[in-house]
Amino acid sequence: MPCVRYADDIVLLAKSKRASERLLESSTKYLEEKLKLTVNRKKSRTVSVFAIRNFKFLGFTLGRNGSGIYVRVHPKSWKKFKSKLKTLSSRKKCQSIKPSLEEIKVYARGWLNYYGIASMKNNIEDINGWLYHRIRMCIWKQWKLPKTKKRNLIRMGIPEYYAHIAANSRKGHWFSSNLTTVKRAMLKERLINSGFYDLATAYQSVHVNY
């Protein structure tokens, strides 16, 4: 009988409905009589995690597919995560990129340490790519003037001709920061060396421990 506890929330997993009912009764008795704790009986119940789509518990969703039991990040948790990253990488925040990168790192590391047990390889890679794009946008906006953009692109190894075209683009920051020239200049490795917290790499190192 696996038991998982987070603060005052407990999930007890059993193989059958009958076993879960016995477990609920015995655990409630143990908590109240042995540990002298108050159990909210209205919220204490048995339920099949497979009968409910996206059974949610503390930000996670449990279910079953062809491969067996899975644990994933609940859609609402993803939404909050992306919203927070969007705030931390907003154009206003990016007036100073170094502090922004540090804030993102601190927040994302804590989030991954909590949700790292979940299966989310594809989702985290999608958000990682989106976040890279936002950081490029911030840097592009920081450079402001076309001459500054051109000079920095050349410094990053872009030929003058292509640097000139990209620097003088009349498109918005979001579009321009996704130009091939700009992406070549701001490679992932370069941004990581500047302090960017790569979500995909961090997730792999955290998830492997579960």
SEVEX-861323 format. One record per residue: residue in three letters; y, x, z of N, C-alpha, C, CB in turn. Coordinates in steps of 0.001 Angstrom, whole numbers, plus 500000, padded with zeros to 6 digits. Glycine has a CB too. Layout:
BEGIN
AlaYXZYXZYXZYXZ...
This chain:
BEGIN
Met498810500842500000500000500000500000501247500882500000500002499045501223Pro501870501113498839503096501918498786504252501172499453503457502266497319Cys505080501867500148506246501271500795507467502079500422506072501208502338Val508485501398499893509715502072499510510847501464500306509979501960497982Arg511629502296500985512703501769501821514021502456501497512366501944503305Tyr515084501669501344516438502179501169517323501433502160516946501999499683Ala517822502157503154518682501543504175517967500341504799520049501107503559Asp518558499139504680517954497971505314517205497099504307519024497148506016Asp516968497594503114516233496847502092514850497452501917517001496843500745Ile513850496605501920512473497085501811511720496315500739511749496961503157Val510947497026499927510047496409498963508634496871499296510439496776497486Leu507740495919499502506335496221499751505543495737498543505821495551501081Leu504749496622497977504000496290496767502522496095497073504176497382495713Ala501975494999496586500557494691496780499947494295495439500366493554497833Lys498615494319495382497924494074494109497726492589493797496582494759494125Ser497836491738494815497614490312494579498564489481495421496162489930494887Lys498702488201495052499582487302495787499084487106497219499685485949495068Arg497778486950497360497205486760498684497450487974499580495711486484498572Ala497270489155499000497493490390499764498956490531500148497042491616498956Ser499854490124499240501287490236499522501707489291500643502102489942498259Glu501083488117500709501407487156501771500952487677503133500752485788501481Arg499763488275503158499276488866504408500170490033504828497812489341504253Leu500580490795503837501431491954504099502785491532504638501610492780502832Leu503342490458504090504635489950504554504542489510506006505107488780503673Glu503476488826506329503289488332507697503118489484508687502071487400507764Ser502269490445508337502000491555509261503200492482509406500794492353508785Ser503908492746508321505060493645508383506217493005509138505509494037506974Thr506391491696508969507439490989509699507165491049511212507533489515509220Lys505915490832511559505514490895512971505748492290513533504032490500513135Tyr505408493307512748505579494690513193507059495029513396504950495657512177Leu507881494626512459509313494926512538509975494236513729510008494505511247Glu509576492977513960510209492208515032509668492573516412510013490727514788Glu508356492698516526507767492925517841507691494397518236506398492335517878Lys507351495248517274507186496672517584508513497423517533506198497310516614Leu509262497200516460510520497937516276511739497190516808510724498237514812Lys511517495935517237512601495118517808513759494920516824513125495769519092Leu513433494733515568514440494516514532514498493037514170514133495371513279Thr515656492613513674515811491228513243515512491122511750517238490707513554Val514595490268511406514213490076510011514805488770509495512672490077509855Asn515506488851508394516063487646507776514944486947507008517272487991506829Arg514356485937507619513203485272507018513567484466505767512554484361508034Lys514824484077505644515238483333504455515200484216503210516645482759504649Lys515460485499503419515470486431502292514139487161502128516586487441502467Ser513241486980503079511942487648503017510958486745502280511416487995504447Arg510408487214501191509526486370500395508597487226499540510344485421499508Thr507579486572499011506679487242498078507024486763496664505169486952498428Val506997487682495736507319487334494352506623488305493417508852487349494112Ser506238487831492267505618488694491271506711489383490467504671487888490341Val506692490700490432507710491437489676507538491229488176507647492934490009Phe506396490683487774506133490464486350506514489053485908504664490719486045Ala506687488162486891507042486785486560508541486639486328506592485840487671Ile509290487633486765510745487595486616511173488678485644511456487775487984Arg511922488303484633512405489286483669513469490154484338512974488588482395Asn513312491468484202514250492412484816514383492181486319515619492300484153Phe513253492210487001513251492101488453514129493216489023511797492179489025Lys515183492836489723516176493814490164516030494140491639517575493303489888Phe516147495429491934516165495880493323517026497122493427514732496160493843Leu518158496996494134519066498110494382519436498872493106518443499060495376Gly519750498127492056520214498751490817519121499088489831520953499977491135Phe517860498900490221516726499185489343516131497880488828515650500018490083Thr515381497980487733514618496846487241513170497282487070515206496305485904Leu512253496441487537510827496744487461510149495776486503510171496675488859Gly509136496233485823508415495365484897507149496022484403509294494991483723Arg506562495400483400505323495920482837505360495784481322504096495184483423Asn504896496831480633504770496786479184503390497310478788505897497613478500Gly503212497625477522501919498088477053501448499372477694501962498270475600Ser502378500155478213502033501442478837501778501322480331503139502447478599Gly502055500137480881501854499947482315503137499559483031501292501205482930Ile503261499938484284504436499610485093505593500536484739504109499712486599Tyr506798499985484669507960500824484412509064500559485432508482500589482995Val509877501572485636511076501467486473512243501928485625510952502320487801Arg513221501059485456514381501390484636515668501070485390514337500626483298Val516756501519484819518073501193485386518438499790484932519172502236484946His518877498961485855519232497586485518520456497563484599519504496768486801Pro520511496635483637521656496542482709523019496529483397521525495299481875Lys523122495846484535524399495802485249524782497178485786524331494792486398Ser523775497955486190524035499313486690524505500213485557522770499907487351Trp523907500033484368524363500793483196525816500471482883523478500491481971Lys526140499203482938527499498765482610528525499385483560527592497231482663Lys528194499410484849529096499995485847529240501504485637528582499706487273Phe528122502141485307528117503589485088529027503962483920526684504091484826Lys528856503261482808529648503559481626531127503239481849529117502780480431Ser531390502161482580532770501774482877533465502850483716532803500419483614Lys532741503409484691533320504458485534533578505724484724532393504770486721Leu532638506086483857532823507264483009534004507071482064531545507555482206Lys534169505857481603535295505555480708536624505747481441535186504105480165Thr536656505334482699537865505511483513538154506989483749537720504783484859Leu537105507739484073537269509169484364537616509980483124536005509720484989Ser537325509442481941537641510164480701538704509442479887536382510347479856Ser539530508651480568540592507915479879541670508870479396541202506847480803Arg542482508414478479543545509268477933544533509688479017544288508539476806Lys544757508797479975545668509118481068545081510229481931545957507869481921Lys543780510130482233543101511138483041543056512481482323541686510680483383Cys542975512440481006542769513657480225544044514471480005542176513301478898Gln545087514117480690546281514950480610545976516339481158547456514305481383Ser544977516401482019544498517678482544542980517627482502545031517955484007Ile542373518294481522540955518135481242540043518740482300540644518741479927Lys540408519854482883539550520529483859539246519644485073540207521825484319Pro540267519068485727539978518177486860539142516973486446541276517700487495Ser539357516460485234538595515315484742537118515666484592539162514832483403Leu536860516851484039535473517292483876534776517447485224535424518614483110Glu535516517918486209534940518100487543534636516745488190535900518916488439Glu535538515771488028535313514432488573534103513778487928536549513557488374Ile533984513938486617532834513384485895531553514022486395532980513597484374Lys531583515319486586530397516050487054529946515563488423530682517552487108Val530878515436489348530553515007490713529972513596490699531810515060491618Tyr530625512694489964530163511305489922528806511182489228531193510428489209Ala528683511799488043527446511690487258526267512336487980527630512338485882Arg526497513439488654525412514111489383524877513207490486525901515452489981Gly525767512580491229525342511663492291524586510470491731526547511180493089Trp525085509949490608524437508797489972523026509153489504525279508296488782Leu522877510309488880521565510743488377520594511074489511521729511963487472Asn521109511602490590520240511894491733519652510603492310521022512658492823Tyr520414509522492207519940508234492710519008507544491709521128507325493028Tyr519419507506490451518657506776489431517665507650488653519611506134488461Gly517558508909489021516719509842488266515260509471488156516809511160488872Ile514765508646489073513367508234489034513078507307487858512990507549490332Ala514113506639487357513931505648486295513721506290484926515129504722486243Ser513052505555484046512862505997482665514095505589481864511553505388482040Met514829506562481322516066506238480601516461507306479584517195506044481587Lys515495507992479032515781509102478117516698508684476962514477509663477559Asn516357507601476274517153507171475125518541506699475544516435506058474374Asn518600505932476632519884505412477103520834506528477525519665504459478265Ile520282507517478246521140508594478746521617509467477594520393509450479791Glu520801509622476561521217510395475386522332509676474629520018510642474450Asp522242508356474562523298507573473902524622507717474643522900506087473819Ile524580507569475960525803507688476749526326509118476717525555507246478197Asn525414510076476679525808511486476611526610511761475341524565512397476664Gly526117511252474206526821511427472941528177510743472942525984510896471804Trp528203509552473525529463508800473632530465509539474504529208507397474204Leu529977510138475618530867510862476527531387512148475889530140511185477836Tyr530544512830475132530993514008474391532148513635473471529829514622473577His531995512527472799533040512062471888534339511810472647532592510782471157Arg534251511203473811535453510918474594536134512208475062535100510042475802Ile535335513207475421535924514478475862536617515174474686534835515404476474Arg536001515123473520536659515689472337537971514967472066535737515599471101Met537978513660472244539186512871472056540274513321473032538885511374472238Cys539881513559474276540846513996475292541471515341474919540166514096476668Ile540629516266474500541114517600474121542016517505472904539934518554473835Trp541599516699471944542399516515470718543766515945471049541672515589469724Lys543803515015471971545073514404472388545942515422473128544815513170473286Gln545290516271473924546021517297474671546769518247473745545064518087475552Trp546170518553472621546777519513471696548041518966471034545773519907470626Lys548166517670470956549369516954470497549813517303469083550495517232471431Leu550511518401468925551135518722467636550132519243466605552230519751467837Pro550331518904465316549444519389464254549315520911464230549946518909462914Lys550416521620464468550355523080464434549493523632465571551765523669464513Thr549529522946466737548697523362467864547228523095467560549121522630469155Lys546969521941466962545592521590466598545027522584465578545536520154466029Lys545845522904464592545405523836463548545128525215464138546465523938462433Arg546033525678464972545877527001465583544609527077466424547097527337466447Asn544356526044467224543169526037468094541870525911467297543265524892469100Leu541899525137466225540701524997465388540352526337464724540917523901464307Ile541364527017464247541138528338463638540597529312464677542448528891463018Arg541154529247465879540696530114466963539232529854467295541560529909468209Met538775528619467060537387528239467339536459528478466152537324526782467741Gly536975529158465127536116529551464014536158528667462788534751529611464479Ile537077527706462746537190526827461585538083527485460522537759525438462000Pro537651527510459254538494528075458187539842527365458116537779527977456826Glu540869528096457771542242527570457785542386526289456964543206528622457255Tyr541769526248455791541896525084454906541421523809455613541088525306453604Tyr540234523863456192539676522687456869540413522376458170538191522900457157Ala540882523427458829541657523232460053542954522495459743541957524586460731His543577522848458626544831522213458218544625520729457922545411522919456986Ile543551520407457223543271519010456871543029518173458129542047518924455929Ala542202518679459030541894517940460254543122517784461143540783518638461024Ala543887518854461273545061518847462153546120517862461684545662520239462237Asn546167517616460396547187516726459839546656515329459527547763517333458586Ser545496515026460057544939513688459876545838512650460541543508513611460452Arg546051511542459843546899510484460384546097509419461115547700509846459275Lys544801509659461215543954508719461942544187508869463451542457508947461591Gly543699507901464214543870507927465667543027509020466318543508506573466260His543246509224467603542550510276468347541031510075468327543051510317469793Trp540590508828468480539154508546468538538477508886467211538911507068468893Phe539103508481466127538528508763464798538576510260464501539288507977463694Ser539721510867464719539889512288464388538969513193465199541326512704464612Ser538725512823466442537873513661467291536405513597466880538013513241468745Asn536087512727465924534710512631465441534562513210464036534250511177465452Leu535619513851463542535542514524462253534569515701462357536950515006461793Thr533874515976461277532902517072461274533550518387461681532264517213459893Thr534762518619461190535478519858461523535705519983463024536821519913460790Val536128518893463642536408518906465082535118519067465878537134517613465505Lys534057518409465440532771518534466141532211519950466034531756517531465578Arg532425520592464883531977521978464713532745522913465636532145522424463253Ala534013522604465827534839523448466700534469523247468172536333523139466484Met534248521996468540533947521676469936532455521415470101534764520448470407Leu531657522415469854530219522297470005529848521991471462529529523583469535Lys528692521378471655528247521043473012528224522273473916526859520403472971Glu527706523361473365527599524588474158528965525058474638526927525691473343Arg529948524938473768531303525370474129531879524481475222532224525354472896Leu531665523184475099532186522264476106531467522437477440532055520821475624Ile530159522689477387529401522926478622529923524169479330527892523076478320Asn530218525208478565530776526440479144532153526205479744530859527538478083Ser532814525141479286534143524810479807534069523883481017534986524165478717Gly532832523486481383532677522662482579532115521276482346533970522531483239Phe531740520954481094531201519622480832529798519491481422531176519337479317Tyr529533518361482055528239518082482681527379517323481680528409517265484008Asp526397518013481106525544517392480094524547516441480761524797518472479272Leu524718515147480521523900514136481184522424514230480807524419512761480849Ala522149514455479524520755514506479056519987515659479695520712514640477532Thr520614516816479741519969517989480352519781517787481847520799519259480095Ala520801517240482493520727517001483942519639515985484265522086516511484482Tyr519524514952483452518496513932483687517097514520483579518652512777482696Gln516877515360482590515560515974482405515154516787483631515558516867481159Ser516108517516484197515795518348485361515558517506486611516923519342485614Val516241516354486708516072515487487877514788514667487748517294514550488042His514569514099486578513429513190486367512087513891486502513523512549484997Val512039515171486141510773515911486180510239516058487603510952517289485555Asn511120515879488593510702516023489987510019514772490534511897516358490846Tyr510015513680489750509385512442490221507990512284489620510259511220489864
